[in-house]
Amino acid sequence: MKTFQVLDTPRSSQALPEELRSGAKLPHISDIYKILMGRADIKRVSSGHIYKCRYDFVFETHTNGIIGSNGFIARITEESVSKADFLKEFSRLKRDNVEFYKNLRQEICHCIVALLEESYVESFVYLYRSMEKVAIAFPLQYISSIADFHKAKEALDSLFRSDSGELAFASKFAKLLSKNRDYLTEYKVSFYTEIENVNEFKVLVKEINRCCPDTFKENADINEDEGYFSIDFSQVPSLIVNVRNRLFHNSNSGQANFNIDKIGGAEELCRMMVYGGLHWLTLVYGEVVRERLRKI
């Protein structure tokens, strides 16, 4: 029995065609995008409790939860396409990798629900699981959609050089996306804090820098007045991995681990990682779906 069920908001349900509704056959790909765009509800099956997803992780802003077919199509495809053609292509797309997207949808539901319940450490666990799940699947799906054989081979070769590990694979894929998509070339992902005291924010940043120097020290732009830091789009998976490793381990093997007492607990650190990480994941998800639609 599944834990969560995705629902369209009442007004979106009226505005969306049957093919894009959460009650349609094989709704997983569109459900994920609606959740991450802040245009869906999540129902806990056991209790019937409804969680309203009203935060758009692409534009990092709150929403009214409403989306129609034109808005949905515009967010997924950048090309001029008729509604009928899009629905035909999308109906073919959602028949691929059904179990993968079904499982990913549930992981993201767990992540978002924990976030809405302000259980930030738990939400971070589900974010990590989601990123690890897509780390190899998304690059392979993306490359399989590249029509030019030489470009596809070049892209595939770039992913299998040097580093091992699934999220290292995701980092190289992020670099590939940055190379292929102009808007991502110099794009930075920001991680915001709710800490109002500047000195407390400085302590948190210092701890992140101490524990994650390879992905933070040379790459981060820090704004102490506004309470956030930004890193390159391609560095986000590495940061998430390093935070997870240094937060969930506390050995005396010589590696730096987060001083939980110094940063006032793990919740705020994890909240920052979840919001920034979901922004990254939503951008990547959109690029993969967009590229696969071009192939159809």
SVG drawing of the C-alpha trace seen along z (x, -y; Angstrom):
<svg xmlns="http://www.w3.org/2000/svg" viewBox="-14 -43 57 45">
<polyline fill="none" stroke="black" stroke-width="0.4" points="0.0,0.0 1.4,-3.4 1.8,-6.1 0.8,-9.1 -1.5,-9.9 -1.0,-13.0 -4.1,-15.1 -4.7,-18.0 -5.9,-21.1 -9.7,-21.6 -9.3,-24.4 -6.4,-22.7 -8.5,-19.6 -11.1,-21.6 -8.4,-23.3 -6.3,-20.3 -7.1,-17.8 -7.6,-14.2 -4.1,-13.2 -2.4,-15.6 -4.6,-15.0 -3.3,-13.0 -6.2,-10.6 -5.2,-9.7 -3.4,-6.5 0.3,-6.6 0.4,-10.1 3.8,-9.8 5.9,-12.1 3.3,-14.9 2.6,-14.4 6.3,-14.9 6.4,-18.1 3.2,-19.5 4.5,-18.7 7.8,-20.5 6.0,-23.4 3.8,-23.9 0.6,-23.0 -0.6,-19.8 -1.9,-18.4 -0.5,-15.3 -2.9,-13.1 -1.6,-10.8 -3.6,-7.6 -3.8,-6.3 -5.3,-9.4 -6.7,-11.3 -4.7,-14.4 -4.1,-16.8 -0.7,-18.6 -0.9,-21.6 2.2,-22.0 2.3,-25.7 6.0,-26.4 7.5,-26.5 11.1,-25.0 11.9,-26.4 11.2,-30.0 11.6,-29.6 8.4,-31.4 5.0,-30.6 2.0,-29.8 -1.8,-29.7 -1.6,-26.1 -3.4,-26.5 -2.2,-25.4 -3.9,-24.7 -2.8,-22.9 -1.2,-25.9 0.8,-26.7 1.9,-23.1 2.9,-22.8 4.8,-26.1 6.8,-24.9 7.9,-21.6 8.6,-22.5 10.3,-25.6 9.1,-24.9 5.9,-26.0 3.7,-23.0 -0.1,-22.5 -1.9,-21.2 -3.0,-18.1 0.6,-17.3 2.0,-17.8 -0.6,-15.5 0.1,-12.8 3.9,-13.0 3.5,-13.2 1.1,-10.1 3.9,-8.1 6.6,-9.5 4.8,-8.5 4.7,-4.8 8.5,-4.6 10.2,-3.7 6.9,-3.5 8.3,-1.9 11.2,-4.2 9.0,-7.3 6.4,-5.8 9.1,-5.2 10.6,-8.6 7.3,-10.3 6.8,-8.6 10.3,-9.6 9.6,-13.2 6.2,-13.0 8.0,-11.9 10.6,-14.7 7.9,-17.4 5.6,-16.2 8.5,-16.1 9.5,-19.6 5.9,-20.9 5.9,-19.3 9.2,-21.1 11.0,-17.8 14.0,-19.0 16.5,-16.2 14.0,-13.7 13.3,-15.7 17.0,-15.8 17.2,-12.0 14.5,-11.8 16.2,-14.4 19.4,-12.5 17.6,-9.3 15.9,-11.0 19.1,-12.5 20.8,-9.1 18.0,-7.5 18.2,-9.8 22.0,-10.1 22.5,-7.5 19.0,-7.1 18.6,-10.8 21.9,-11.0 21.3,-7.8 17.7,-8.9 19.0,-12.3 21.9,-10.9 19.6,-8.3 17.5,-11.2 20.4,-12.9 19.9,-12.3 23.5,-12.9 25.6,-9.7 28.9,-11.6 27.5,-14.1 25.8,-11.2 29.1,-9.3 31.0,-12.3 28.5,-13.0 28.6,-9.4 32.4,-9.3 32.5,-12.5 30.3,-10.8 32.5,-7.8 35.8,-9.5 37.6,-9.3 35.4,-9.6 33.2,-6.7 30.0,-6.9 26.5,-7.7 26.3,-11.3 29.8,-11.9 28.1,-10.8 25.3,-13.3 27.9,-16.1 29.4,-15.3 26.0,-15.2 25.3,-18.7 28.5,-19.9 27.2,-18.4 23.9,-20.2 25.8,-23.5 27.7,-23.0 24.6,-22.3 22.2,-24.8 23.2,-28.5 21.2,-29.6 23.0,-27.0 26.5,-27.9 27.1,-30.3 24.1,-29.5 24.4,-29.4 22.1,-27.7 21.4,-29.6 21.0,-28.1 19.0,-30.4 18.8,-30.4 16.1,-31.5 18.7,-32.5 18.3,-36.2 21.5,-36.6 24.4,-37.3 26.9,-35.9 25.0,-32.6 24.9,-32.5 28.7,-33.1 29.2,-30.1 27.0,-27.8 28.9,-28.9 32.2,-28.4 31.2,-24.8 30.1,-24.0 33.4,-25.4 35.3,-23.3 33.5,-20.1 33.0,-20.6 36.1,-22.5 36.3,-20.8 32.9,-21.9 32.5,-25.1 35.6,-27.0 36.6,-27.8 33.1,-27.9 30.7,-29.7 29.5,-33.3 28.4,-34.3 26.0,-37.1 26.0,-37.5 23.5,-40.4 20.9,-38.4 21.7,-35.1 22.6,-32.9 25.4,-31.4 25.5,-30.3 27.5,-27.7 27.8,-26.6 25.0,-24.5 27.4,-21.6 28.7,-21.6 25.3,-20.9 25.5,-17.1 29.0,-17.2 27.8,-19.6 24.8,-17.4 27.0,-14.3 29.6,-16.0 27.0,-17.5 25.3,-14.1 28.7,-12.3 29.9,-14.9 26.5,-15.2 25.6,-11.5 29.0,-10.3 30.8,-11.2 33.9,-8.9 37.4,-9.9 39.1,-8.8 40.5,-12.3 37.8,-13.6 35.9,-16.8 32.4,-16.3 29.8,-18.9 29.8,-20.2 26.0,-19.9 26.1,-21.8 27.9,-24.7 25.4,-25.1 22.4,-24.7 21.3,-21.3 21.0,-19.9 17.5,-21.2 18.5,-24.6 21.4,-23.1 19.2,-20.4 16.4,-22.9 18.9,-24.9 20.1,-21.8 16.5,-20.6 15.4,-23.9 18.5,-24.4 18.7,-20.7 15.1,-20.5 15.7,-23.6 18.6,-21.8 16.6,-18.6 13.6,-20.4 15.8,-22.1 17.5,-18.8 14.1,-17.0 12.8,-19.6 15.8,-19.3 15.5,-15.5 11.8,-15.5 12.3,-18.3 15.0,-16.4 13.1,-13.1 10.1,-14.9 12.3,-16.2 13.1,-12.6 9.5,-11.5"/>
</svg>
